[in-house]
Amino acid sequence: MKTPHSLKNKVAIVGVGESDIGRVPTMTGLGLNAQAARRALDETGLKPSDIDGVLTAYSFTEPYFMLGSVMCEYLGIKPRFSASISSGGGSPAIMLKHAAEAIASGQAETVLICAGENRATGQSREAALAALLAVGHPYFEQPYGTSIPGFYAMIAQRHMHVCGTTREQMAHVAVNTRSHALLHPNAHMKKPVTLQEVLDAKPIADPLGMLDCCLISDAGGAFIVTSAERARDLKSRPVYLQGIGEYHTHEHLMCAPSLTEFGATESGRIAYEMAQLGPQDMDLAELYDCFSIVPIIELEELGFVKPGEGGAFFAAGHARIGGKLPINTHGGMLSHAHAGAAGGLFGIVEAVRQLRGGLGDRQVKDAEVALVHNEGGILSSHCTVILANERG
Amino acid sequence: MEPTLPLPVPQPNADSLPYWNAARERKLLIRKCNACNELHFMPRHLCPHCWSDRLEWVEARGTGTVHSFTVMRRASHPAFGPLTPYVVALIELDEGPRMVTNVLGDDALSVQIGDRVEVTFETRGEGAMLPQFQRTGEAAR
């Protein structure tokens, strides 16, 4: 296979922003995106008219046709590069890749990437459940009462069977991320949680309980990407793209090639190769965590541990800030926020903040290189990102 | 207690009409490619392995193994609410392709990975039949 054209050090993320997060009934989904975009832009010193590219994802609560154009219209931007990307949770990292390619080839100079929805208050509880649970193939899965938690539960069950991962190890993932969320001023969850509380939480789909499942938040996230040259002149500290790779294997669980081997291995391989770095070079990782089993699988697929060792890594506390490889330092989708494509986007926001430094108790000491992994569907669409500051 | 809603009825389309028609006769069909001989489950216009459109429908033996499963404690749709807890499983057919179904039967909740299963058919209104599986043998416990 042909090696992709390298994007290493071609572009930088120069601004990141989060909207208000949690239950925000006073704002629309588009409003949350706009608030996050403005906060991201404010960091850079750029004007809205400097943005010549806009990428966004999709919205369940505000399902506009042509959301990319709708977003530009709402923000009053007339870009020469725009699209809406619908790759589920994989969308933010994939949007970064599209932005980087557009900037590297001169099609755009400064690209705004934003996503988010008012999932907590912008729809009825019934509509929220219907959107989140009644996923699956409409003709061959949904008639059996499948759900997103149910699909991930089957993956967890298989991982437990084949690799020996335990229910307690998965619960440690939830406890780990919650402890990090408590250090984040804008996280949705504010209270600590114990291992026993995770194990005793309301059962959803065996072996997953309520606290193994991501949040339902009102939240928008945004970041600004520009060329490495232009980044040097801006007021914020740039974080440079080192490597990025994606890989897609299926959409529906019935068509997944395997329940223990997914596309993160290949997306990671492409990203590492482009960055000329390996897992041993990462100072932290922001891994997609829609369900507690997922970061365990990603940790293994991305080469940080051997297959079957992901659960023990979390249980041993190695994923804590101060541990061997701090993971989901903002609290992840389990405890910081989850609102459509914004969930994975916050992993990029947090990696940038960690690489800039100055986060106090939440700061990973001497962080220079970070890995972010987004995945969409049922571990279907993967994109791995490697970012570094000027020291990395 | 919420009123009982009807469970979803299979919706045939141009790709799947023969599958659902066969189900009404209690037959489980899968697709076979006559160019590369690969089998697949979710019906398509062409073979996902070689893109040939020389496809035929073949009857599966109707036996397989539980590749994975979950016990659904929270229903995905109000119609399934009264059925909780129920089993959703990924079944690996003996021919190779996998499909998602429920595991039915009085002993369904004790299902384990590796259990042997066979197809059965559930009536879903308007004469439609939904392929389902039930246990016939246990994996080594």
HADDOCK unambig.tbl for C-alpha pairs under 7 A between the chains (distance, minus, plus):
assign (segid A and resid 130 and name CA) (segid B and resid 76 and name CA) 6.88 0.50 0.50
assign (segid A and resid 130 and name CA) (segid B and resid 77 and name CA) 6.51 0.50 0.50
assign (segid A and resid 133 and name CA) (segid B and resid 76 and name CA) 4.77 0.50 0.50
assign (segid A and resid 134 and name CA) (segid B and resid 76 and name CA) 5.45 0.50 0.50
assign (segid A and resid 134 and name CA) (segid B and resid 77 and name CA) 6.53 0.50 0.50
assign (segid A and resid 139 and name CA) (segid B and resid 10 and name CA) 6.35 0.50 0.50
assign (segid A and resid 139 and name CA) (segid B and resid 11 and name CA) 6.12 0.50 0.50
assign (segid A and resid 141 and name CA) (segid B and resid 100 and name CA) 5.91 0.50 0.50
assign (segid A and resid 143 and name CA) (segid B and resid 8 and name CA) 5.31 0.50 0.50
assign (segid A and resid 143 and name CA) (segid B and resid 9 and name CA) 6.90 0.50 0.50
assign (segid A and resid 143 and name CA) (segid B and resid 10 and name CA) 6.73 0.50 0.50
assign (segid A and resid 144 and name CA) (segid B and resid 88 and name CA) 7.00 0.50 0.50
assign (segid A and resid 144 and name CA) (segid B and resid 101 and name CA) 5.78 0.50 0.50
assign (segid A and resid 144 and name CA) (segid B and resid 102 and name CA) 5.98 0.50 0.50
assign (segid A and resid 145 and name CA) (segid B and resid 75 and name CA) 6.87 0.50 0.50
assign (segid A and resid 145 and name CA) (segid B and resid 76 and name CA) 5.75 0.50 0.50
assign (segid A and resid 145 and name CA) (segid B and resid 77 and name CA) 6.83 0.50 0.50
assign (segid A and resid 145 and name CA) (segid B and resid 80 and name CA) 6.29 0.50 0.50
assign (segid A and resid 146 and name CA) (segid B and resid 76 and name CA) 6.23 0.50 0.50
assign (segid A and resid 146 and name CA) (segid B and resid 88 and name CA) 6.71 0.50 0.50
assign (segid A and resid 147 and name CA) (segid B and resid 76 and name CA) 5.36 0.50 0.50
assign (segid A and resid 150 and name CA) (segid B and resid 70 and name CA) 6.28 0.50 0.50
assign (segid A and resid 150 and name CA) (segid B and resid 72 and name CA) 6.66 0.50 0.50
assign (segid A and resid 153 and name CA) (segid B and resid 70 and name CA) 5.96 0.50 0.50
assign (segid A and resid 154 and name CA) (segid B and resid 68 and name CA) 5.44 0.50 0.50
assign (segid A and resid 154 and name CA) (segid B and resid 69 and name CA) 5.07 0.50 0.50
assign (segid A and resid 154 and name CA) (segid B and resid 70 and name CA) 5.48 0.50 0.50
assign (segid A and resid 157 and name CA) (segid B and resid 68 and name CA) 6.42 0.50 0.50
assign (segid A and resid 157 and name CA) (segid B and resid 69 and name CA) 6.92 0.50 0.50
assign (segid A and resid 158 and name CA) (segid B and resid 68 and name CA) 5.64 0.50 0.50
assign (segid A and resid 203 and name CA) (segid B and resid 73 and name CA) 6.05 0.50 0.50
assign (segid A and resid 204 and name CA) (segid B and resid 72 and name CA) 6.45 0.50 0.50
assign (segid A and resid 204 and name CA) (segid B and resid 73 and name CA) 4.99 0.50 0.50
assign (segid A and resid 204 and name CA) (segid B and resid 74 and name CA) 5.09 0.50 0.50
assign (segid A and resid 205 and name CA) (segid B and resid 70 and name CA) 5.97 0.50 0.50
assign (segid A and resid 205 and name CA) (segid B and resid 71 and name CA) 5.53 0.50 0.50
assign (segid A and resid 205 and name CA) (segid B and resid 72 and name CA) 4.47 0.50 0.50
assign (segid A and resid 205 and name CA) (segid B and resid 73 and name CA) 5.40 0.50 0.50
assign (segid A and resid 205 and name CA) (segid B and resid 74 and name CA) 6.72 0.50 0.50
assign (segid A and resid 206 and name CA) (segid B and resid 70 and name CA) 5.30 0.50 0.50
assign (segid A and resid 206 and name CA) (segid B and resid 71 and name CA) 5.22 0.50 0.50
assign (segid A and resid 206 and name CA) (segid B and resid 72 and name CA) 6.65 0.50 0.50
assign (segid A and resid 254 and name CA) (segid B and resid 90 and name CA) 6.84 0.50 0.50
assign (segid A and resid 254 and name CA) (segid B and resid 98 and name CA) 5.61 0.50 0.50
assign (segid A and resid 254 and name CA) (segid B and resid 99 and name CA) 5.10 0.50 0.50
assign (segid A and resid 254 and name CA) (segid B and resid 100 and name CA) 5.90 0.50 0.50
